[in-house]
Amino acid sequence: MSRINRSNKNRLLLAILVGAMLAWPAIPAWAAVQLQLDRDRVMVGETVTLTFVSDDARQGFDADLSALQEDFEILDNRTERQMSIVNGKQTTINRLLLTVEPKHDGDIQIPSFRFGNAHTEPVMLRVDPAPELAPGELPPVFIEVELTPGEGPYYVHAQFGLVMRLFYQQSLTEAAISQPSPAPASVRLLQETPYNAERGGQRYKVMERHYAIFPERSGELVIPSIRLTGRLVERQSNGIWKQAVRGRRVRAESDEIRLKIEPKPAEFTSGNWQPAREFRIAQQVSSADALRVGEPVTRTVMIDAVGLEENMITEPEWPKIEGARIYPDQPQGITRDDGRWVLGHKEFRYAVVPEAEGELVLPELKVDWWDTRGGVLRTAVLPAHTLQVLPSQLVPQPEQAPAPGAQATLPAVEYVSTDGDGLIWKWIALLFAVLWAATLAWAWRVGQNKGGSNGGAVPRNDPGQKESELLRALRRASEGNDAASARRCLQRWLKEYGPTGNGSLLEFAASTGDEGLRASLYRLDSSGFNQGGGAHWEGHALWKQFDGWRRKESAERGSRAAPLTDLYARENRVIPPG
């Protein structure tokens, strides 16, 4: 009976508990995320940090915060997670930090935001207007721009200068400044100079930049405003220490510039448009006033222009030279600057090879250019240069030695008979002839013994072996574009194995019938006059042309030598008596 009562009592207790739970009112969701401000009153231009805090480790911050963008500019956002254990109990705090800047003054209400089942309460922020400048007072940060020349005119492809000056009283942090971006035009930064200056009775730090601008077409050119955003660094006293802190945010921008770009003037009829502030032409001649036929002379034409890049400097037009050939080299140029204007420099090299003696006139050259300062057409003139061409001094070919095994021919002796002593002189002559023949026979036998003493072994100074090593060295130097080494190797080969019998590149070039090889030899020879030691010389072409010429000459010599060898064999053949 007691068991039944106890069971009924438990059932009753359970029923009462369930009923109480069902009758308990629903618990409303309460704010598990709080919004905190680092300060509730700021000025226009200053920032404020909004911190969303939750002590729920599972709480996320995936709310839609786009409502803030109506009154604020969101500059930065980051999350933090902090864990701590106190008396054995673990606590986790999650934070979402937003750095924002008010877009206007007044009372701004930060609305409620929902994060899942949690939400924040609205918060009020007071934004005061920025302090107004007194009459004549300058802001702490501002930008000035000016054009050089300020009055124009401005021509297509011609440089004009843009000077930007940033003035600031205090140090800046988080600073970002835009670059001039006119279109269509190319921009080149030339120089940046910091200094101090005074404006409106106030001291400023100045950062001055000089830009070169090259308009790419005529018409209106718009240079947008140069903009700066940053934050002033302020000093706050903390006892005896002064701590640098981020101050208020500042902005500055320059005025927009619009200007007219002039096209190429109608009076400039030359095909090569070259606008510059200054333009100079000069020359260097590698040879003295006299040279010989087949000997090249290198003429270097140098052009310097102020306000014009080297890629805009065009090659002068050369008139034809009667009695000479011209081999142009690859132009070389560079663009520098003096901090204000670009300085274009370009060199044009020509190897001129006279083909007849007499006077060789390197012709006068004229280059039209446009003076952007005066707005007039000008012509730069390079005067003619006259050289005297002397006859060629080619070394004559040495006489060929008799072929091995060929019989020496004795000179004919005319015997003259006189009364009384003719017979004696005949016997004396006959004796000398016998002695001469015996001497020749002894010399031939000694040569045979020396030649066979080595058993046919190749001597250490084998000419073929030496020539092959020299040719390999020439090939390595040529394919490596080492003009100096290639010149030395080729001169040595010419001296020992060449057709002229000496080491002259010029005489070898004059004697060869290969026009391509001749031009390469002239360039190799003239590279010694160039600065840089032939850095732009193409050695691969020289080796290819020289190797082809050498193989062709060897084949022709072989075809010519075959009949001679057979003829000598017939002449030296012993015919038995019939």
C-alpha positions in Angstrom: 0.0 0.0 0.0 2.8 2.3 0.8 4.4 1.6 -2.6 1.2 2.6 -4.4 1.0 5.8 -2.5 4.6 6.6 -3.2 4.1 6.0 -6.9 1.1 8.2 -7.0 2.9 10.9 -5.2 5.7 10.9 -7.8 3.3 11.0 -10.6 1.5 13.9 -9.1 4.8 15.8 -8.6 5.8 15.2 -12.2 2.4 16.4 -13.4 2.7 19.6 -11.3 6.2 20.3 -12.7 5.2 19.8 -16.4 2.2 22.0 -15.9 4.3 24.7 -14.3 6.6 24.7 -17.3 3.9 24.9 -19.7 2.2 27.7 -17.9 5.5 29.7 -17.7 5.4 32.8 -20.0 7.8 32.9 -23.0 11.1 34.6 -22.1 11.8 37.5 -24.5 15.2 37.8 -26.2 17.3 40.3 -24.5 20.3 42.3 -25.9 23.3 40.0 -25.9 25.3 42.5 -28.1 26.2 46.0 -26.8 27.3 49.0 -28.8 30.0 51.3 -27.2 31.5 54.6 -28.5 35.0 55.7 -27.7 33.5 59.2 -27.4 30.1 60.7 -27.9 31.1 64.1 -29.2 33.4 64.8 -32.2 34.1 67.4 -34.8 33.7 67.2 -38.6 36.9 65.6 -39.9 37.5 63.5 -36.8 36.8 59.8 -36.4 34.9 57.7 -33.8 35.3 54.0 -33.1 32.1 51.9 -32.8 32.7 48.7 -30.7 30.1 45.9 -30.7 30.7 43.6 -27.7 29.3 40.2 -26.9 30.1 37.7 -24.0 28.7 34.8 -26.0 31.5 32.8 -27.6 29.1 31.6 -30.3 28.0 35.1 -31.2 28.9 36.2 -34.8 28.9 39.7 -36.3 27.3 39.1 -39.7 24.7 42.0 -39.5 23.9 44.3 -42.3 25.7 47.6 -41.5 24.9 49.4 -44.7 22.6 51.8 -42.7 25.8 53.5 -41.4 26.9 54.6 -44.8 24.2 57.2 -44.9 25.9 59.3 -42.2 29.4 57.9 -41.9 32.3 56.8 -44.0 33.6 53.4 -42.9 37.4 53.6 -42.8 38.4 50.4 -41.1 36.9 47.3 -39.4 38.5 44.5 -37.4 37.4 41.8 -34.9 38.9 40.8 -31.6 38.5 37.8 -29.3 39.5 37.8 -25.6 39.5 34.8 -23.3 40.0 34.8 -19.6 39.6 32.4 -16.6 38.6 33.7 -13.2 38.0 31.3 -10.3 38.0 28.4 -12.7 35.3 30.0 -14.8 36.1 30.7 -18.5 34.8 33.9 -20.1 35.0 34.8 -23.8 34.4 38.3 -25.2 34.0 39.0 -28.9 34.4 42.5 -30.3 33.7 44.1 -33.7 35.5 47.5 -34.1 34.5 50.0 -36.8 36.4 53.2 -37.4 34.0 55.7 -39.0 34.0 59.4 -39.9 30.9 61.5 -39.9 29.9 63.0 -43.2 28.1 66.1 -41.6 27.6 67.8 -38.4 24.6 67.6 -36.1 23.1 64.9 -33.9 23.4 61.6 -35.6 21.6 58.5 -34.3 23.3 55.2 -34.8 20.4 52.8 -35.4 19.8 49.4 -33.8 21.5 46.4 -35.5 20.4 42.8 -35.2 23.0 40.0 -34.9 21.1 36.7 -35.1 18.7 36.6 -32.1 20.5 39.6 -30.5 20.3 43.3 -31.2 21.8 46.6 -30.1 20.1 49.7 -28.7 20.3 53.0 -30.7 23.0 55.4 -29.7 23.3 59.2 -30.2 26.5 60.9 -31.4 27.0 64.7 -31.4 29.0 66.1 -34.3 30.2 69.7 -34.1 31.2 71.7 -37.2 34.9 72.1 -38.0 36.4 75.4 -36.9 36.2 78.2 -39.4 39.3 79.9 -40.7 39.8 83.5 -39.9 40.0 85.9 -42.9 43.3 85.4 -44.6 44.1 82.3 -42.6 45.3 79.3 -44.4 44.3 75.7 -43.6 46.8 73.4 -41.9 47.1 71.4 -45.2 46.6 72.6 -48.7 47.9 71.9 -52.3 49.2 74.3 -55.0 49.8 73.5 -58.7 51.3 75.5 -61.5 52.3 74.9 -65.1 55.7 75.7 -66.7 55.7 77.6 -68.9 52.7 79.2 -67.3 51.7 81.2 -70.4 51.9 78.5 -73.1 51.6 77.7 -75.9 51.5 73.9 -75.5 52.1 71.6 -78.4 51.3 68.0 -79.1 54.3 65.7 -78.1 56.1 68.7 -76.6 56.9 68.6 -72.9 55.4 71.1 -70.4 56.0 71.0 -66.7 53.6 70.6 -63.8 54.7 71.6 -60.3 52.8 70.3 -57.3 53.4 71.7 -53.8 51.9 70.1 -50.7 51.9 72.5 -47.6 51.3 71.0 -44.1 51.9 72.4 -40.6 51.9 69.2 -38.7 53.2 65.7 -39.4 50.8 63.5 -41.4 50.0 59.9 -41.0 47.9 57.6 -43.1 48.6 60.0 -45.9 47.7 59.2 -49.5 48.2 61.6 -52.4 47.0 61.1 -56.0 49.2 61.5 -59.1 48.5 63.8 -62.0 46.5 61.8 -64.5 45.8 63.9 -67.6 44.5 61.9 -70.6 45.6 61.4 -73.3 49.1 62.2 -72.1 52.1 60.5 -70.5 53.5 61.7 -67.2 57.0 61.3 -65.8 58.1 62.3 -62.3 61.4 64.2 -62.4 62.2 65.4 -58.9 60.9 65.5 -55.4 62.2 68.2 -53.0 61.2 68.8 -49.3 61.8 72.2 -47.7 60.2 74.7 -45.3 58.3 77.8 -46.3 56.1 80.6 -44.9 52.6 81.4 -46.1 50.2 83.8 -44.6 52.5 84.4 -41.6 52.6 80.7 -40.8 55.4 78.2 -41.1 54.8 75.1 -43.3 56.6 72.0 -44.4 56.5 71.7 -48.2 56.9 68.7 -50.5 57.5 69.9 -54.0 57.2 67.5 -57.0 58.1 68.3 -60.7 56.4 66.3 -63.4 57.0 66.2 -67.2 53.8 65.9 -69.2 53.7 64.9 -72.9 50.3 65.4 -74.6 49.6 62.7 -77.1 47.1 64.5 -79.2 45.9 68.1 -79.8 42.7 69.6 -78.4 41.6 70.2 -74.8 43.6 68.5 -72.1 42.2 68.2 -68.6 44.4 67.7 -65.6 42.2 66.5 -62.7 42.6 67.7 -59.2 45.4 66.2 -57.1 43.8 64.9 -53.9 45.3 64.2 -50.4 43.8 62.4 -47.5 45.5 61.8 -44.2 45.5 62.4 -40.5 47.3 65.1 -38.5 49.6 63.7 -35.8 49.0 65.6 -32.6 51.0 65.6 -29.3 49.3 65.0 -26.0 51.0 65.5 -22.7 51.1 62.5 -20.3 53.0 63.8 -17.3 56.5 64.6 -18.5 56.0 62.7 -21.8 54.3 63.8 -25.0 52.6 61.0 -26.8 51.9 61.1 -30.6 48.3 60.3 -31.3 46.2 60.3 -34.4 44.5 63.6 -34.8 41.6 64.7 -36.9 41.3 63.5 -40.5 42.2 66.1 -43.2 41.6 66.4 -46.9 43.1 68.7 -49.5 42.8 69.0 -53.3 44.1 71.3 -56.0 42.2 73.1 -58.7 41.4 71.3 -61.9 43.4 72.6 -64.9 42.1 72.8 -68.5 44.4 73.8 -71.3 44.5 73.8 -75.1 47.1 71.6 -76.9 48.2 73.0 -80.3 48.7 70.6 -83.3 51.8 70.6 -85.5 51.9 74.0 -87.2 51.1 74.2 -90.9 54.5 75.9 -91.6 56.3 72.8 -90.3 56.4 70.9 -93.6 59.1 68.4 -92.6 57.9 64.9 -91.9 59.6 64.5 -88.6 57.9 66.5 -85.9 60.5 67.5 -83.3 59.3 70.1 -80.8 61.9 71.2 -78.2 63.1 74.1 -76.1 66.6 73.7 -77.3 68.1 71.6 -80.1 71.8 71.0 -81.0 73.6 68.8 -83.5 77.3 67.9 -83.6 79.6 65.3 -85.1 82.8 63.3 -84.6 84.9 61.8 -87.3 87.2 58.8 -86.4 89.8 59.4 -89.1 92.3 62.2 -89.8 91.9 64.4 -92.8 93.4 61.7 -95.0 92.6 58.1 -95.6 93.0 55.4 -98.3 90.7 53.7 -100.7 88.8 50.9 -98.9 89.6 52.3 -95.5 86.4 53.2 -93.6 85.8 56.4 -91.7 83.2 56.5 -88.9 81.0 59.6 -88.7 79.1 60.0 -85.5 76.2 62.4 -85.6 75.0 63.5 -82.1 71.7 65.3 -81.4 70.8 66.8 -78.0 67.3 68.1 -77.3 65.8 69.8 -74.2 62.1 68.9 -73.6 62.2 66.0 -76.1 62.7 62.3 -75.2 65.2 60.3 -77.2 62.6 58.1 -78.9 61.2 61.3 -80.5 64.6 62.3 -82.0 64.6 61.1 -85.6 67.5 60.1 -87.9 68.7 62.8 -90.3 68.3 62.2 -94.0 71.6 61.4 -95.7 72.2 62.4 -99.3 74.0 59.9 -101.5 77.8 60.1 -101.7 79.3 59.4 -105.1 82.3 57.1 -104.9 81.6 55.8 -101.4 79.5 53.3 -99.6 77.6 54.0 -96.3 77.0 51.4 -93.6 74.8 52.7 -90.8 75.1 51.3 -87.3 72.3 50.8 -84.7 71.3 54.2 -83.2 71.9 54.7 -79.5 70.0 57.0 -77.2 69.3 57.9 -73.6 66.8 60.2 -71.8 67.9 62.1 -68.7 66.6 65.1 -66.8 67.8 68.0 -64.8 64.9 68.0 -62.4 62.9 70.4 -64.6 63.2 69.2 -68.2 63.9 65.9 -69.9 67.2 65.8 -71.9 67.1 63.6 -74.9 70.4 62.4 -76.5 70.8 60.2 -79.5 73.8 59.1 -81.6 73.8 57.9 -85.2 77.0 56.2 -86.5 77.9 55.6 -90.1 80.9 53.8 -91.6 81.8 55.5 -94.9 84.1 53.5 -97.3 85.6 55.4 -100.2 86.0 53.5 -103.4 88.1 56.0 -105.4 90.9 58.4 -104.6 90.4 62.1 -104.4 88.2 64.3 -102.2 85.6 62.6 -100.0 82.9 65.0 -98.8 80.8 64.0 -95.8 77.7 66.0 -96.7 76.0 68.8 -94.8 73.0 67.6 -92.8 70.0 69.7 -92.0 67.4 68.9 -89.3 64.2 70.9 -88.9 62.8 71.4 -85.3 60.2 73.5 -83.7 61.2 76.0 -81.0 58.4 75.7 -78.4 59.6 78.8 -76.5 59.5 81.1 -79.5 56.9 79.3 -81.5 59.0 79.3 -84.7 60.5 76.8 -87.1 64.2 76.4 -86.9 66.9 74.4 -88.7 69.9 72.8 -87.1 72.8 72.5 -89.6 75.8 70.1 -89.4 78.5 71.4 -91.7 80.2 69.2 -94.4 83.5 67.5 -93.7 86.1 67.0 -96.4 88.6 64.2 -96.4 91.5 63.3 -98.8 91.4 59.8 -100.1 94.8 58.3 -101.1 95.4 55.2 -103.3 95.1 51.9 -101.6 98.3 50.2 -100.3 97.5 46.6 -100.5 100.4 44.3 -99.8 101.3 42.2 -103.0 100.8 38.5 -102.9 104.1 36.6 -102.2 105.5 34.4 -104.9 104.6 30.7 -104.6 107.3 28.4 -103.6 108.0 25.3 -105.8 105.9 22.3 -105.1 107.6 19.5 -103.0 109.5 17.1 -105.2 109.8 19.4 -108.1 113.2 19.5 -109.8 115.2 22.7 -109.5 116.0 24.4 -112.7 119.5 25.7 -113.1 120.0 28.9 -114.9 121.3 28.7 -118.4 125.0 29.4 -118.8 126.2 31.0 -122.0 129.8 29.9 -122.8 131.8 32.5 -124.7 135.0 31.3 -126.5 138.0 33.6 -126.9 141.3 33.0 -128.6 143.9 31.2 -126.5 142.0 30.6 -123.2 138.5 29.3 -124.3 139.2 25.7 -123.5 140.4 26.4 -119.9 137.2 28.4 -119.1 135.1 25.6 -120.5 136.7 23.1 -118.1 136.3 25.5 -115.1 132.6 26.0 -115.9 132.1 22.3 -116.2 133.7 21.7 -112.8 131.5 24.3 -111.1 128.4 22.6 -112.7 129.4 19.2 -111.3 130.0 20.6 -107.8 126.6 22.4 -107.9 124.7 19.2 -108.9 126.5 17.3 -106.1 125.4 20.0 -103.5 121.8 19.7 -104.6 121.8 15.9 -104.3 123.3 16.1 -100.8 120.7 18.7 -99.6 117.9 16.5 -101.0 119.1 13.4 -99.2 119.4 15.3 -95.9 115.9 16.6 -96.2 114.6 13.1 -96.8 116.3 11.8 -93.7 114.9 14.6 -91.5 111.4 14.2 -92.9 111.2 10.4 -92.1 112.9 10.5 -88.7 109.6 11.1 -86.9 107.8 8.2 -88.6 105.2 10.5 -90.1 104.2 12.0 -86.7 102.6 15.4 -86.8 104.9 18.0 -85.3 103.9 20.0 -82.2 103.6 23.2 -84.2 101.3 21.8 -86.8 99.9 24.7 -88.9 96.5 23.1 -89.4 96.1 22.5 -85.7 97.2 26.1 -84.8 94.8 27.6 -87.4 91.8 25.5 -86.0 92.5 26.7 -82.5 92.6 30.3 -83.7 89.3 29.9 -85.6 87.7 28.4 -82.5 88.8 31.4 -80.5 87.4 33.7 -83.2 84.1 31.9 -83.1 83.8 32.1 -79.4 84.6 35.8 -79.3 82.1 36.6 -82.2 79.2 34.6 -80.8 79.9 36.2 -77.4 79.8 39.7 -78.9 83.3 40.4 -77.6 84.4 42.8 -80.4 87.9 43.5 -78.9 88.8 39.7 -78.7 87.3 39.0 -82.1 89.3 41.8 -83.7 92.6 40.4 -82.2 91.8 36.9 -83.3 90.9 37.9 -86.8 94.0 40.1 -87.2 96.2 37.3 -86.1 94.6 34.9 -88.5 95.0 37.4 -91.4 98.6 37.8 -90.5 99.4 34.1 -90.5 96.9 32.6 -92.9 95.0 35.4 -94.6 95.1 36.4 -98.3 96.8 39.8 -97.7 99.7 38.5 -95.7 99.2 41.0 -92.9 96.8 41.7 -90.1 94.9 44.6 -91.7 91.1 44.3 -91.4 90.6 47.1 -93.9 92.8 45.5 -96.6 91.0 42.2 -96.1 87.7 43.9 -96.4 88.8 45.7 -99.6 90.0 42.4 -101.1 86.9 40.2 -100.4 84.1 40.1 -102.9 81.4 39.3 -100.2 79.5 42.5 -99.6 78.0 41.3 -96.3 81.3 40.2 -95.0 82.8 43.5 -96.0 80.2 45.5 -94.1 80.7 43.4 -91.0 84.4 43.9 -91.2 84.0 47.7 -91.4 81.7 47.6 -88.4 84.2 45.5 -86.4 86.9 47.9 -87.3 84.9 51.0 -86.4 83.7 49.5 -83.1 87.1 50.5 -81.7 86.1 54.1 -82.1 82.7 53.6 -80.3 82.2 54.2 -76.6 81.5 51.0 -74.8 83.8 48.8 -76.9 81.3 47.6 -79.4 78.5 46.8 -77.1 76.0 46.9 -80.0 78.2 45.0 -82.4 76.6 41.8 -83.8 79.4 39.2 -83.8 77.2 36.2 -84.8 76.7 37.7 -88.3 80.5 38.3 -88.7 81.3 34.7 -87.9 78.6 33.3 -90.2 79.8 35.5 -93.1 83.5 34.8 -92.5 83.1 31.1 -92.1 81.1 30.9 -95.3 83.7 33.0 -97.2 86.5 30.8 -95.8 84.8 27.5 -96.9 84.1 28.9 -100.3 87.7 30.0 -100.8 89.0 26.7 -99.6 86.8 24.8 -102.1 87.9 27.1 -104.9 91.6 26.6 -104.1 91.1 22.8 -104.0 89.5 22.8 -107.4 92.4 24.9 -108.8 95.1 22.8 -107.2 93.9 19.4 -108.5 95.2 19.8 -112.1 98.5 21.3 -111.0 99.1 18.3 -108.7 98.5 15.9 -111.6 100.7 17.9 -113.9 103.6 17.8 -111.5 103.1 14.0 -111.2 103.4 13.6 -114.9 106.5 15.8 -115.0 108.2 13.9 -112.2 107.3 10.5 -113.6 110.3 8.4 -114.7 110.0 7.2 -118.2 112.1 4.1 -119.0 114.2 4.2 -122.0 112.6 2.9 -125.1 
